[in-house]
Structure formats: structure tokens, C-alpha cells
Amino acid sequence: MREIAGGAEARLFYQTKLGSIYVGDSLRVLADHVAPASVDLIVTSPPFGLVRKKPYGNINADKYVEWFRPFGEAFHQVLKSTG
Ligand SMILES: C[S@@+](CC[C@H](N)C(=O)[O-])C[C@H]1O[C@@H](n2cnc3c(N)ncnc32)[C@H](O)[C@@H]1O
């Protein structure tokens, strides 16, 4: 298990021979369940740095890059060089 800032352990929700769905903090999922350099494509819909507050806790625009950086680093870890 790599040391990351993510929350509690993720839960495997569904799995087939084609892939798996996990429920949890995506930083935790990426660190614990996705092999480095194994991913071709990441599609994400993160909380955006909106002025208007959302119930899921979006970050203010001036803090957004700092908040998103660990996600970018985690994506970089799991992406293939061709990803
Ligand atoms: C812009 S919304 C995405 C909505 C989604 N695309 C949809 O159509 O329902 C951002 C979502 O990211 C979730 N989220 C925020 N931080 C997360 C994290 N570390 N891991 C997983 N999900 C996270 C929020 O709870 C919120 O539901």
C-alpha cells in the first residue's frame, strides 16, 4: 500500500473479467488497486473550482490547482507512457 493523502480503504463494488468498480476515495483506489503504468485512458468529472458552492464540497478557484495536484500525480503514476 503506497502512502497517499486519500481516505479510508475503497470497497470493491462490482467485477467482471473486463474490469472492476470501486466505491471510495479515488486517491485511495488509484494507490491500492491500480498498478503503476497500467492505464490507457482516464476520464474524470472532478468537483470544479466554481464560485457557486455545491453540496459535494467543491474547492474555491484560488485553491483548486493545489487541491487537484495529488490527483494529477496519482493519474500520472497509473498511466502508461502512451496513456
Ligand atoms: C462534478 S461532480 C461529478 C458528477 C458526476 N459526473 C455525475 O454526473 O453525477 C464531482 C463528484 O466527485 C466526487 N468526489 C470528490 N472528491 C472525490 C474523491 N477524492 N474520490 C472520489 N470522488 C470524489 C464528489 O462527491 C462529486 O460527486
The ligand as an SDF file (V2000), in Angstrom:
LIG
                    3D

 27 29  0  0  0  0  0  0  0  0999 V2000
  -18.7640   17.3970  -10.5960 C   0  0  0  0  0  0  0  0  0  0  0  0
  -19.3340   16.0440   -9.5770 S   0  0  0  0  0  0  0  0  0  0  0  0
  -19.4090   14.7320  -10.7430 C   0  0  0  0  0  0  0  0  0  0  0  0
  -20.7840   14.3350  -11.0620 C   0  0  0  0  0  0  0  0  0  0  0  0
  -20.8880   13.0870  -11.9510 C   0  0  0  0  0  0  0  0  0  0  0  0
  -20.0890   13.2380  -13.1680 N   0  0  0  0  0  0  0  0  0  0  0  0
  -22.3340   12.8630  -12.2930 C   0  0  0  0  0  0  0  0  0  0  0  0
  -22.7330   13.1010  -13.4370 O   0  0  0  0  0  0  0  0  0  0  0  0
  -23.0840   12.5130  -11.3700 O   0  0  0  0  0  0  0  0  0  0  0  0
  -17.8810   15.6350   -8.6350 C   0  0  0  0  0  0  0  0  0  0  0  0
  -18.0270   14.3660   -7.7820 C   0  0  0  0  0  0  0  0  0  0  0  0
  -16.7320   13.9620   -7.3060 O   0  0  0  0  0  0  0  0  0  0  0  0
  -16.9080   13.3880   -6.0350 C   0  0  0  0  0  0  0  0  0  0  0  0
  -15.5630   13.3740   -5.3650 N   0  0  0  0  0  0  0  0  0  0  0  0
  -14.9100   14.4040   -4.7870 C   0  0  0  0  0  0  0  0  0  0  0  0
  -13.7030   14.0060   -4.3120 N   0  0  0  0  0  0  0  0  0  0  0  0
  -13.5950   12.6810   -4.6120 C   0  0  0  0  0  0  0  0  0  0  0  0
  -12.5830   11.7090   -4.3690 C   0  0  0  0  0  0  0  0  0  0  0  0
  -11.4520   12.0150   -3.7360 N   0  0  0  0  0  0  0  0  0  0  0  0
  -12.8160   10.4420   -4.8080 N   0  0  0  0  0  0  0  0  0  0  0  0
  -13.9650   10.1240   -5.4350 C   0  0  0  0  0  0  0  0  0  0  0  0
  -14.9480   11.0020   -5.6940 N   0  0  0  0  0  0  0  0  0  0  0  0
  -14.7730   12.2670   -5.2820 C   0  0  0  0  0  0  0  0  0  0  0  0
  -17.9510   14.2700   -5.3790 C   0  0  0  0  0  0  0  0  0  0  0  0
  -18.5720   13.5960   -4.3310 O   0  0  0  0  0  0  0  0  0  0  0  0
  -18.8960   14.5350   -6.5600 C   0  0  0  0  0  0  0  0  0  0  0  0
  -19.9080   13.5710   -6.5820 O   0  0  0  0  0  0  0  0  0  0  0  0
  1  2  1  0
  2  3  1  0
  2 10  1  0
  3  4  1  0
  4  5  1  0
  5  6  1  0
  5  7  1  0
  7  8  2  0
  7  9  1  0
 10 11  1  0
 11 12  1  0
 11 26  1  0
 12 13  1  0
 13 14  1  0
 13 24  1  0
 14 15  1  0
 14 23  1  0
 15 16  2  0
 16 17  1  0
 17 18  1  0
 17 23  2  0
 18 19  1  0
 18 20  2  0
 20 21  1  0
 21 22  2  0
 22 23  1  0
 24 25  1  0
 24 26  1  0
 26 27  1  0
M  CHG  2   2   1   9  -1
M  END
$$$$
